[in-house]
């Protein structure tokens, strides 16, 4: 399999920043294109912001995942308010 074949194909079809490869709930392998579950693969380090290296459980290709964390807090539901 060609290195990053799925990502290269997506760039050909969708342009330099294909929507299937950024801002997802789970990372998509740039080699085979499979969405990889953080929970099923126990990639707990991906809950921390930054760059992380993982291996695809489907094709065994190594790739980096860039993580951006955003928190949101609500206090609008209060008893006796």
N, C-alpha and C positions, 0 to 999 in steps of 0.2 A: 504494500500500500504506500502511495506517495505521502510524504510528510505534509500534514495540514491540508490534505486533499479536499475535505468537506468545506473548510473555510475558504480556500482558494476558489472553489466552485461557487460558493455563495457570493464572494466578491465579484466574480464575473457576472453573476445574475443580478445582484442588488446594488453594486457599487462598493466603495471602499469601507463602508461601515454597515455590514448586513445586520438587519434587525434581529435575526435569530441568534446572534452571538453576543448581544450586550443587554444588560438590564433584565436578566432572567432570574427566576426563582431558584433554578438549578443551572449549573454550568453545562454547556454543550461542548462535546469533544470536537476540536477543530480537525481531527484526523478522520473520524468516521461519521460525525454529525449526530451522534446519539446524545440525548439529554441524560445527564448522570445525576442521580439523586444524592444529595448531600447526606441525608439521613441513612439511606440504605447502604452507602459506602462508608459511613462513619467518618466523614471528613469534617470533624468538629472544628478543626483549625480554620475552616472557611467561614466560621461565624466571627472571626476577627478581621478587622480591616487590614488591607495590605495585599501583597502579592504572595501567592502560594503555588507550590508545584504539586501536581497530582498525576496519577496514571489512570487512564480510562479502563474501567472494568470490562468493556466490550472488546476493544481492539488492542489494549495494553500500551497505547501510545501515551507518552508523557506530554503534559502541557501546563501552562501557567494560568491561574485564575486570579483576576484582579477583583478584590472585594471592597465595596463601599458600603458602610453601615450608616443607617439612618434610624433614629429613635423618635417615637411620637408618644406623648403622654397626655391623658385626658383625666379631668377631675369633675366632669359635668354631671355625673351620676352620684348623688350623695343622698343618704337617708336623712329625713327630716329637713329637706331643703325646700 
